Amino acid sequence: MPTPFIPFTMRATVREDHKRSFRTDIERLTGGHRAWAPLDVVKSTDTQALLRGAIAQSVHTATDESLARYLQDRLVVDNDIHLDLTVCIGR
């Protein structure tokens, strides 16, 4: 049986110590092949970006907060991207 994908929106906010790389980090998020959570930019400024995506249902998709923590950690480990994330899971 196929794994259901959960849609979500994500607000990425720049961290003070990573302001210079924010735009590049957003481009890396949306430009690269990220099979575990493909992302599209809805709107972006110099300090925030609103993105939408989908991720396979798992323990990480139980709450908005758990998904935000998971994505934040995964971005650091996989891509050395440091952002503050707020996530809203589509219900």
C-alpha positions in Angstrom: 0.0 0.0 0.0 1.4 3.4 -0.9 2.5 5.8 1.8 0.2 8.9 2.0 1.9 12.2 1.6 0.9 15.1 4.0 0.8 18.6 2.5 2.2 21.4 4.6 3.2 25.1 4.5 6.4 26.3 6.1 7.6 29.7 7.1 11.3 30.0 7.1 12.8 32.9 9.0 16.5 34.0 8.8 18.7 33.6 11.8 20.8 36.6 12.7 24.1 34.8 12.2 23.0 33.5 8.7 21.6 36.6 7.1 24.1 36.6 4.3 23.2 33.1 3.1 19.4 33.3 3.5 18.5 33.9 -0.2 21.0 31.2 -1.3 19.6 28.8 1.3 16.0 29.3 0.0 17.2 28.7 -3.6 19.0 25.5 -2.5 15.8 24.3 -0.7 13.7 24.7 -3.8 16.3 24.0 -6.5 17.7 20.8 -5.3 16.1 17.3 -5.6 14.7 16.6 -2.2 12.7 13.4 -2.5 11.8 13.4 1.2 10.1 16.8 1.0 9.9 18.7 -2.3 9.3 22.4 -1.7 8.0 25.4 -3.7 8.3 29.0 -2.8 5.0 30.8 -2.4 6.5 34.2 -1.3 9.9 35.3 -0.2 11.6 38.5 1.2 15.1 39.1 2.5 14.2 37.7 6.0 11.3 35.3 5.5 10.0 32.8 3.0 6.7 31.0 2.7 7.0 27.6 1.2 4.7 24.7 0.5 5.5 21.0 0.3 4.5 17.5 1.0 6.2 14.7 3.1 5.5 11.1 3.7 3.3 10.4 6.7 5.3 9.4 9.7 5.8 10.0 13.4 7.2 13.4 12.4 3.9 14.5 10.9 1.9 14.0 14.1 2.0 17.8 15.0 3.1 21.0 13.4 5.8 21.4 16.0 7.2 17.9 15.5 7.4 18.4 11.7 9.1 21.8 12.1 11.7 20.2 14.4 12.3 17.3 12.0 12.6 19.6 9.0 14.9 22.0 10.8 17.2 19.2 11.9 17.2 17.5 8.5 18.1 20.7 6.7 21.1 21.2 9.0 22.3 17.7 8.7 21.7 17.2 5.0 22.5 20.7 3.7 24.0 22.8 6.5 21.0 25.2 6.2 20.1 27.0 9.4 16.6 28.5 9.5 13.9 29.0 12.1 10.8 27.1 10.8 7.1 27.3 11.6 5.0 24.6 9.9 1.3 24.2 9.4 0.2 20.7 8.3 -2.7 20.5 5.9 -5.5 18.6 7.5 
